[in-house]
Amino acid sequence: MLAGTCPERTFGSVALTTRFADCHEVSSQKLMAEEASCGMGFSEVPLMRKQIAVIGGGVCSPEVAAQAEAIGLALAKRGVVVVCGGLGGVMEAVSRGAKHAGGMVVGILPEATFAGGNPWLDVVIPTGLGHARNVLVVASGCAVIALPGEHGTAAEIHLARVLGRPVVALGAWRDIPGVYYVEDAPSAVEVSCRLCGWED
């Protein structure tokens, strides 16, 4: 076993690997406690729409785009609002997938204008904050699904963990402590929803 790698474990019907900096010091009880605390109070506000943030590169491969689109489609079918950075690449693909299923997509843009958002957004939020808008993106989701990207995506993952949001990664980010890693898009959606306390 690699240093910092926890043994694979099952979450619902999904096998996943969670990585921690000092894995040998993390007990199964602590992991269960983290999972139980990830709901962030969403289930206690019945009128609130479910929200999950999806992050990844502004430019991506066709394979990653297909994964992002599948994630958007599956989230929308569960009635989850997709929150993203509103631009291209992974953000556009997940937005497109959600819209194909009739879902709602919120794009939080780095610029102060409405221009530049991808055409699949329902709600466009210009911030004028540049990269600082990354905090708003990850804070707006009960959980975060992370696909491959670069420094901006890595920063979003770390910000999400600082804010106590669980992060489910697909296709990258195996080396970041505390991230749940899955092997496919359906698993990313199932695990993120379960971490938020949503069973269906």
Secondary structure, 3 states (H helix, E strand, C coil): CCCCECCCEEECCEEEEEECCCHHHCCHHHHHHHHHCCCCCHHHCCCCCEEEEEECCCCCCHHHHHHHHHHHHHHHHCCEEEEECCCCCHHHHHHHHHHHCCCCEEEEECCCCCCCCCCCCCEEEECCCHHHHHHHHHHCCCEEEECCCCHHHHHHHHHHHHCCCCEEEECCCCCCCCEEEECCHHHHHHHHHHHCCCCC
